[in-house]
Amino acid sequence: MKYLTLGVVLASLAHADWGSDLLQKSTALYDETREKTIQIYKDTLLQKPQSHEALRKERLNEAWDSVVDELQEGTHYIDELKSAPDSAWIGRDKEEIQEDLNTLFDQIIEGLVGGDLSEYKRQMAHLRSRIDENKEKILLYREKRIGAPEESRFYTTKSEYDEKIKALQDENGVFENDMRIVKENLQKSFSDIGVTLSMAQVDVLLTRVDGDDIIQISLMMDTLKYITNQILHLMQQSNEELKQAKKYYGMHQVLLELVVYIQQKYIDKCNNVYLPKISRIIADSRSMIEETKRLRTQEENPKRIAVYAHNIEALELTQKVALRYREDLVRSRDKMIKAQQVAKANLKVSKNTYETVSLSADLYDLISESQEMFAEVGKIQVPDIVPFENLQIKEKYKELTDKIE
């Protein structure tokens, strides 16, 4: 009887172990299936990368309707600035009016290219996040594969982990292709303003701290050319009516002011944010190099000396890339200053003509000529982009960008 009871207990324990294993695997399969189902649902809510043509058409179609009222409001601010005092106890002075105009400019910029720029950023952030998640899963499966059985009815086998890893790698291939489409869209956006960038240069632009600023300004120039064409079309329909022509010319003048404003925002960012931060990183890395060298000279243990040597090498790479980063930002800022000088010269002529002209045809001709200015400025202000020499430099550039932002 005792033997029978012992046999029943052992059988029950074996059954319990088997049931536990089965439950564990069933739970894992359920969790994995549930996770996949949730992810598929989330993915259906996220748009696939739109084509450049679709994005541009959408932006330009909405441009005029979104900005026409604000352009007319801008003309009132500009007219008010002409007669406003530099300072005033009562009433509005130039500084107060300029603040209102700048706020209006920010609204116009957001309305014209904010959604388009956000779409580029959303797509890239989503794709990078998915690729990183899959890489983490691949690492986890490789670790689990080490102790997995060759064959089993209840546990995940080595071959099954291989299949999981292959599926994730294939999925990352799809995401990387989607990233390529986004980059091609950016490439074409620059082509619209006459700037040719290679895919390697687009990679650099997407890595730089001022990449979003450059993309925003480039999209603006393309959109402003389109809006200027609409203004010219309206002037043609005004039948040489000078009052109407001056109204549309005033709107065009707001566009020129807007170009100078967005250029100045970039220049100020470089001077007050990006360059001070990268200069601080350079100074800190230089101090760390000197300190690490001092510690190495005091060390006698060969292994620790080797560690210090490795640390010095890493710090020197950081300093080298940071110096290049600063040079890139300085060159980009200087190009923007040069482009702004062209824009300011056109704005000065525009203001003078607005005050003195007596024929609507003269206004029309001047706006037509400004189209060349948009093209010229668009090309000048895009920085000279040098592709990364290797993956190590690219990764260090990304690291520095995270610190500067």
Steps between C-alpha positions, in 0.01 A plus 500: 500500500788733586660426161172568326461831680859599417442413135188714488689793659790468252257477210318807630827694529603400148161606373532828691846569343369414156191716556716785626724482194199490272339792680824698483532447127130570439527823697809603304328425169191692611708801607694497176183469288330774701804725462504444123126569474533825693799604287317426175210712624737783589670476162169538319457831681840623380521616142760358269755755377326728249667570168676831446249595233206437735658696786592795277161512329325492837722776639466729198124446465448608858762779496296786359183439702697464822704817456303762303329657803824504699688665213240777489528537878878525458461794260316691774786440747758613243302817426466562876876462548573783255332766714546349849743670744811320620358513852173626645331542837160491335418290196709243320868543422713328238620226735148398598379495141805298391426242771146461365636468147751235609221303669305519175806379306527196728133422435554528124807273510314236702201522267708469184752229587438390859286202404733394219809518721316320781406224255863445403603492866211271599583251227871491581442476877247217458722300266812543714303397809369183333846404375650551848221292661561216256875511561438464873272201437762342274760536775261341752419206269871438435558480875206263550608288203822398680316285757211399273454129406551369149156336510205541737124488501473747785798737483617738229776324306817639347350485150187683618714777648685514166165552327403775743833677443466467122144643510617804700796555268265488200267746672792736561580474130151633425541784752840593356344515154230731638776719645659512158170628356486777762858599417419503128207733573737738679745473213226603257391788726847649465495432128185717481708804600789406271722327757638154420583281800625141495345242733823512704453877543135450600626257768727773638216753494272267696776449757588867554344705778398770250357251250137585581578873466652452155212279385245751630665793321530304175133400509414865568685623193318251277163597648567876481578468129159339453323772701680770301366340181145528641558868579625560145190327363273726708690809385445398137128489570493842668496678159785738582311633804779656708315479833443127459854450373639677806294275726651187344845658491470564874427129552810419297701736718386302805642188332838671458495607865415138590807370315729736692328404826539124462861544391568711810343234723748245364797738540397575861462128579849433371652790694309459825427128528686263267846657492527572875398141581744338256777735621431386856525135392835571332633672814379216725654232280830688494502516880414130523782409262751693713370344822503147356855546371607619845344191663669273246845639580442424870387141434742205511262210432519413126132402481382827649740692277340328202152604622614862534648485150171372363311778682734764357441361151121522547522855637723612213245363252227697678711814483583445132135453400386788725749734331367393161143548627580855609662578164191365321269720708717809447504445123123448496439814704728702272317372191170602656638847574605528135154389384338747739704784352345422160150481653549829687619677185185386318285606794658848497424543129149367558427755773632789294301397192180463703531861616582654161339294225203634303438215255372156595707347217818606683386318812421190295845503339674536837311204649583294190868578548478395866437144384866492397589624849315208660694258281834672568448523876370143515825373352734724701356422843521119479826400673785320330454147633796261517400130525624298798829317441389193694237361737706591808498870405126482428422347839717756678322778310163363620634485856605863485167605350321347800720709730446824306120474470 
